[in-house]
Amino acid sequence: MRGANLQKTERARRLRRDPTDAEKKLWYRVRARSLGGHKFVRQEPIGPYVVDFVCREQRVIVEVDGGQHATDTRDVVRDQWLTDHRYRVLRFWNNGVLRNMDGVLETIALTLEGQGDPRADGIELG
């Protein structure tokens, strides 16, 4: 089991080193408790997965995806596993983050405060 954890940790480190443009821009806006005082970490291993961003205290996961995820059934399985483990998953498209950062941040903030729609999965903001 230790080898599997090491592989996930190495993968998370690699993903932190090579973020997409959308991930870089969103990280700049949520890091250092800059979104309502909530702490986010990026590329965090959770169970068998590595998530893009997570606020551990509120159990909110934010995924930023490219078009390859539009038809990827593995995301459905992944989201169900995370939901079964009491996480709320928000999934945004890269171009939504790049074109409508304010809308993305508002959706995240509302979810952190318990007001957002936890099914905001795959919303196109932009």
C-alpha positions in Angstrom: 0.0 0.0 0.0 2.9 2.3 0.7 3.9 2.2 -3.0 0.5 3.3 -4.1 0.6 6.3 -1.7 4.0 7.2 -3.0 2.8 7.1 -6.6 -0.2 9.4 -5.8 2.2 11.8 -4.0 4.5 11.9 -6.9 1.7 12.4 -9.3 0.3 15.3 -7.2 3.7 16.9 -7.1 4.0 16.6 -10.9 0.6 18.2 -11.3 1.5 21.0 -9.0 4.6 21.7 -11.1 2.7 21.7 -14.4 -0.7 23.4 -13.9 -2.9 24.4 -16.8 -3.4 28.2 -17.4 -6.9 28.0 -15.8 -5.5 26.2 -12.7 -2.8 28.8 -12.3 -5.3 31.7 -12.5 -7.8 30.0 -10.1 -5.0 29.1 -7.6 -3.9 32.7 -7.5 -7.4 33.7 -6.5 -8.1 31.0 -3.9 -4.6 30.6 -2.3 -3.6 32.1 1.1 -7.2 32.1 2.4 -8.1 34.8 0.0 -11.6 33.5 -0.7 -13.6 34.2 2.4 -10.8 33.1 4.7 -11.1 29.5 3.5 -7.9 27.5 3.1 -7.4 25.6 -0.2 -4.7 23.2 -1.2 -4.0 22.1 -4.7 -3.4 18.7 -6.3 -4.3 16.9 -3.2 -4.5 13.1 -3.0 -7.9 12.0 -1.6 -8.5 8.3 -1.5 -7.6 6.8 -4.9 -7.8 10.2 -6.6 -5.8 13.5 -6.9 -8.2 16.5 -6.9 -7.3 19.9 -8.3 -8.3 22.0 -5.3 -9.8 21.2 -2.0 -11.0 23.2 1.0 -10.6 20.5 3.7 -12.5 22.3 6.4 -15.7 22.6 4.2 -15.0 19.4 2.2 -15.4 21.2 -1.0 -13.5 20.0 -4.1 -13.0 22.2 -7.2 -12.1 20.5 -10.4 -10.9 22.5 -13.5 -11.3 20.4 -16.6 -10.5 20.5 -20.3 -12.7 19.2 -23.1 -11.4 15.7 -22.7 -13.5 15.3 -19.6 -16.8 16.1 -21.4 -17.4 12.4 -22.2 -15.1 10.7 -19.6 -17.3 8.3 -17.6 -14.5 7.9 -15.1 -15.3 11.4 -13.8 -18.8 10.2 -12.9 -17.4 7.3 -10.9 -14.8 9.6 -9.3 -17.4 12.2 -8.3 -19.7 9.5 -6.9 -16.8 8.1 -4.7 -16.0 11.6 -3.5 -19.7 12.4 -2.8 -20.0 9.1 -0.9 -17.1 10.3 1.3 -19.0 13.5 2.1 -17.2 15.9 -0.3 -19.0 18.4 -2.5 -17.6 18.5 -6.0 -17.7 21.6 -8.2 -16.5 21.0 -11.8 -15.7 24.0 -14.1 -14.4 24.0 -17.7 -11.1 25.6 -18.3 -12.6 28.3 -20.6 -15.2 29.1 -18.0 -12.5 29.8 -15.4 -10.5 31.9 -17.9 -13.6 33.9 -19.2 -15.6 34.3 -16.1 -13.4 34.1 -13.0 -15.8 36.2 -11.0 -18.7 33.8 -11.6 -16.5 30.8 -10.7 -15.4 32.5 -7.5 -18.9 33.4 -6.6 -20.1 29.8 -7.1 -17.3 28.5 -5.0 -17.9 31.1 -2.3 -21.7 30.3 -2.1 -20.9 26.6 -1.9 -18.4 27.2 0.9 -21.1 29.0 2.8 -23.6 26.2 2.2 -25.7 28.2 -0.2 -24.4 26.9 -3.5 -25.8 24.1 -5.6 -23.5 21.1 -4.9 -24.6 19.8 -8.3 -23.0 22.7 -10.1 -21.0 20.0 -11.8 -19.7 20.9 -15.2 -21.3 24.3 -15.3 -20.1 26.5 -18.1 -19.4 29.9 -16.7 -18.2 32.2 -19.5 
